[in-house]
Amino acid sequence: MEMRGNRRIRKHACMMLLSLAVFLMVGAVTASADPSLHVQGVFAPGNGGNYVKEGVEPPGTQSQRDMYDGLPKALDHLTEDELSNFFKPADFEVPAQDVASRISPRVGVEIVRDKTHNVPHVKGDTREDAMFGVGYARAQDRLWQMDEFRAQWWARSAEFLGRGENDMNLQSDARTFRLIDYSKEEYKAMFDRLEVAYGYWGKQAAKDIRAYVDGLNAYLDAIEADSSLLPLEYVHRNIKPQRWDVTDIMAMAAFNHISWGGGLRAGEEANAQLLAQLEAKFGDQAQSVYEDLRSKQNARTSVSLPAVQSVDLAVNPASIAKLDLDSYKPREILRVGQKKASLDLDLAMLPKVRSNALLVAAKHSVTGHPLAVQGPQDGYATPHNFDSEIAIVAPDFKARGILEISGPYPYVAGRGENYAWSITILPPDQADTFAEVLCEPDGKAATIQSTHYLYKGKCLPFTTRTESRQLADGGSYTLTSERSVHGPVIGRAMSGGKPVALAQARTYYMHEEMDYVAHAKLFSPSVIKSAADFGEVVTGTAYNIGWWYVDTKDIAGFDAGLVPVRAPGAARDLPVWGTGEWDWEGFDPSSYTFQTPPKSQYPHTINGPDGVIAGWNNATAVGWPMKDQYWSATSDHRVKLLKEPTLDAVAKGPISLTDLVKIHTKAAVTDFQAQQFYPLIRKFVGELPDKEAEEAYKLADRWAAVDGLRLDNNGDGKLEHGPGIALLDRLWEPLVRSVFEPQLGSEILDGAGKTNNLPSLNINPDTASPWLSRVADEIRFYSGQAPEPKHRYCGASAEECRKLLATELEKAYAATKKELGAMLADWQVPATCDKDCLQIEQCMS
């Protein structure tokens, strides 16, 4: 996501908490005859509201910073009694002595804020009253951020804010409109469908949304009456906030489904280009190399949930529409004035995800009840760009958690009456690219510019629409959409010399309303009475997310993202022909409906086979199709930092919530490469011939020996073990290039994580690099610890591999010495950024 406008991003937000969640939630149950779930949380950016006075920080902005930043430093001495120093109670009511304000924006609604953290506690006489209060409180806290995002949802950022630096707002609008090409009328139809197609809970969701919108607009009325409430961003730009509509909420859902669901591109077109590049290099061996690099799940893959047996993954080559090398061109979307404008679709623009969850079943807990430490991660800013914390109470409705931009429900991480959950992004395959064979209605030969395509024997016209916008800083621009029966056209290419258009099909396309029905149920005690009830509600929803659940008896995990039943033999990670025979089973273009698997088939578990459930954006389950951009199903994954220490701990006996917090927090500040890969490489290589380099790497050895933690324990602004960290930070990318570039070539590696779906070479400490995992597997093979890889890149023998790696270790030392000087003591790594940042990985050295 691109963030624009006034961002007050604090330097402390860039602390070296590699993957500690932006909202961290812990849950435990007291050992008593009538146990209840005790939930605590910390929301790092704080719950400060709108900035309305120059130089005056809203209450609650900084109140949770030290709690969050201090947790890693307490690892060595953390006790049960000290947890309250780092987490606050996630209760539904505000104690009388802690009430800071109490307002009633209309009869039946009360919003109470606490003195310490400024969290709004909304209470409604009816559910409708409560949803009105949620909208009002949301506008109090994040009005400008919502307006800024609303412009992005509707592809109107340049109209709202101007072109932006390097035309970033124009680019943002074009990227949005490329796939989210709905008209206002289509959004209204989606909202109306809630009331007619989803039964009682669809009607309830529609009522909730209307009341939420009414609450947002009521706050705009309050601003009209009292201009001192207007956030400074509007004042500085001389902009008047506009009223909200239910179609805005549908647009919000559509944008979230795309941005968090990884749908900015389905991925198959990039995979097809990579396959064509490999064919040019490897000929008949290309498919084998492609499959090897793809790293599909196998028995050694780090997964969170039990294997799925009932999905047929066999591929019929006849389904694949291979693309000719370098023939793919993105569709023209944007014109500024009368000029075409190119669209930057670099894959690096996709959002990075860092969410995690760690849950322990009752049988492993000292209390005899479940434990959980979990939380989502979607960037750091003060105030947060789209998250805020809230508590809501109404008849048959209890909620406390994180209200994300797609309100009115705090579904991102939260609790109900006696249960709690969090979400993480997972990689189920929810989108496919269909190659539409171009045609001419009069039977003449098609060209790449043809405006018709073949579907079930007919030559059909693409549906197109152009919308005009005025630039806020002068001039105009237009955005053009193009659709086939399968979805938005993303570009055109040649396949075997035949012109095709590539259209993206998404399981939630034309049905962006669907999640609101499930979310409406999440907070109702009459609906959610067990883990099984929770799974029934969330499974088959639009987001490609995992739901991690805990109550007083059980823990559970669900991979819930809606997937289609594909045609037998249809390829899953390359374009398939769009002529009709490879459609999703039961596909009806008129309603955009299709057959889906039964809920029982989706990956899930209650209490887990071993009583420990861990998720960290990793592959879900062996046998469950992965999204086309996900090329990281290797034997090494950062989720091991959560799962393996927890299994080791429970093997020795029951554990406490404090034990679990320590494991989770330690994982968040662990450099995976230093802990897992470096010792393996170092042992394999042995002593280096270069004695200076050998002495330097002994400092890295010491860092790895203490698990590669990136900590500033003494508060001097520098990480402990600085020389070792500085050295290894400069080792990884050149090492990967030296291993893989001789065979794959620079063009393919330069595009990794950008123009193709291979993992990025920008190796961050909080990730388990799939490239280094492959190197590690070759070392394990040479050491007799793993089977022989299908393709080897690190030399043809153990000795060649050892020599190559030793050379790279010495070169990294020489490069670090040249950059930082000959004195090893001067090699230091700052513990915080010296620049603003949006995501924690940008803070890495």
C-alpha positions, 0 to 999 in steps of 0.5 A: 500500500502507498501511504500519502499525506501527513504521516507522523511516523516516530523514530521509535517505531523502527526499533529492531523488533523484527516481527513483533506484531503491531498489536500483540495479544496474549490470552490465558485462562485462570485455573478455577472452577469457573474459568474465564478467558483473560486477554491482554494486548499492546497496540504499538502505535497507540490510540491517539486520535485526529490531530486538531491543534498545531503542536498538540499530540492527541491523548494515547498517542505514546502511551503504549510505546514503552510497553511495546519497546521494552518487552524484548529487553525483559526476555532474561527476567520476565515473570508472570507478575511483570506481564502487566508492564508490557500488556494492558487488559483487553476489557469491555468496560472502563473502570470508573476511576479511569474514565477520561471522557464520556459522550453520547452522540445520540440517544442510546449511544455512549462512548467512554474513553480511558485516561491512559490509552484513549481507547473508545469503549462504545456501548449501545442500547441496540446493536444499531446504536453500537454500530453508529457509535463505532462510526462516530468513534472511528471518525474521531480517531482516523478521519483523515486516514480514512479519507486518504484511503477512500480516494485510493479505493475509488482510484481518485488519489490524484484527484484528491491529493494531486499527482504526487512525487514521481506521479505516485498518486497517478500510479496508485490510481492506475494500479487500483483501477487495473483490477478494482474497476467497479462502477458505483452502481456495481458497488451498490448492487453488492451492498443490496445483495447483502439484504436479499442473498444472505439471509438473516445475517446478510440483512444484519450486516447491511444494518450494521454498515448503514448505522456505521456510515450514519455515525461517520457522517454524524461526526462530519455534522459535529465538525460543521458545528465546531470547526476546531474538530477538523483534523489539521490535514484538511486545514493545511490542504483547504479540503472539506471532508465529504460525506460517506455512503454504503458504496464507500464501504464496499469499495473499502472491502474490494481494496482490502481484498486485493491489497492484503490478498496479494491480488495486485497480480495473479502471478501466472503471467510473471510465472509464464515469463520466467518459464519462457526465460528458463526454456531459452536457457535450459531447453527441455530441462526448463520445466524441471528447473521451474518446478524445482525453483517453485518449491511446492509443498512436500513432507519437509515444508514448514506448515501450520495445519494438517495435510489435505488429501482430497485436492487433485493437483495433477496438471494436464499440459493442454490447459497451459497457455504458455507465453512467448518470451518477452511478449507480455505487455500490461494493458494501457490504463492511464492517460494524462491529458492526451498522453499515454502513461506507463504503469509501474507493476514492480512486484516489490510494491506488494505489501509485505506481511509479518503477522504471527500466532502461537497457541498451546493446547490445554494439555500443555498448560500449567493452568490446564487451559489453553494459552495464546500469543498472537497478533497481526502486523501491517506497518508502523505509524503514529497515528496508525494509517488504518488501525485503531483499537476499540471495545464494543458492547450491545445486546448479543454483541461483545468485541474488543480489538483492532478496527481496521480500515474496513470497519465496522467490525474489529476482526483483525485481532480481537476477542468476544465474550469468552474467546479470542482470535487473530489473523495472518495472511496465508497463501491459498490460491484464490486467483487464476489468469485466463488467456483469452484467445483474440478474434475478429467478429468478421472472421479475419485474423486477430491481432494483438489490438483485437477487441473481441475474444473467443468464449465457448465458440463465440467471438465476444466483445470485451466490456470497456469503460473509461472514467475521467478525473480532474487532477487536484494540482491542475489538468485531467486524467482518464482510467480505462477498464477492460473485462472478459467474462473471467474478470479484468484484463491485465495485459496482452501477450503472444502464445505460440504466435497467437495473440491473447489477452490475459484476464484475472479471475478472483474468487471474490470478484463481483462479490466484495460484500461476502465477508461482512456476513461472516464478520457480523457473526463473529462477536455474537455469543449466541453464534460463537460457542466453540472452536467449531462454530468459529471455523464454520463462520470464517471458512470460505470467506474472501480474504486469504487469511488464517484465523487463529482461535483460543477459548477456555477449552480449545485452540484452533487454526483455519485457512479460510480463504475462498478457493474454487473447484478448478477443472480437472487438470487445470494448471494452477500457477500458469495461465490457462486457456479462457475458451471455456473448457478450463473454467472453474467448475460450475462457473456462471459468468452472468452471476460470477458464481462457481463451485467451491469445496466443502468447508470440511476440505479447507485446512483446519485443526482444533488443538493440533496433532501435537497441541501446538499451533504456529503460523507466520505467513507460511504455507498452510498445509501439504496438498493445499494449492498455494497462490502463484506469487508464493515461492517459499514453501521450503524446508526452512521458514521463520515459523520454526522459530515459534514452533520448535522452541515451543515443542521443546518446552512442552516436551519437558512439561506444562508451560505458562503464559510467560514461557510462551511470551518469551518464546514469541518475543525471542522469535521476533528479535531473532535473525533467522539467517544468523541462527539457522543458516550461518552456523551450517555454512560456517561448519561446512566451510571450516577455517578460512584461509584469510586469517583476518577474515577468520578472526572477523567471523569469530565475532559472527560465531559469537553472535550466532551462538546466542541465537542471532538476537538483534537487541540493544540491551544497554540502550546506547542505540546500537545493537549488541554484537555489532561487528558480527551483524554488520558482517553477515548483513553484507554477506547474503545477497552476494553469496546468493548471486554467486551460487545461482547466477552462473546457471540462472543468469543476471536477468532472472535474478535481477527480476527476483521479487520484482518482475518475477515471483522468485523470492527477493534477493533483499534478505531481511533478518526476519525472513528465512530466505528461500535462496539460503534454504536451497543452499542449506539443503545442498550442504545438508546433502553433502553432509549426508543429512538430506536427499540429493536436490533435483538441481544443484547450484552450489558447485558440482561437488562438496569441495566446489561448493565449499570453495565457492562459499569460502570465497564469498565469506572472504569477499564479504569481509573485504567489502565490510572492511572497505566500507566500515574501516579496519577496526572491528570495534567500529563495525556497529549497527544502529538499533533504530532508523535515522529516517522515517519508515513505514515497515520494520524491514526498511530499518534493517542495516 
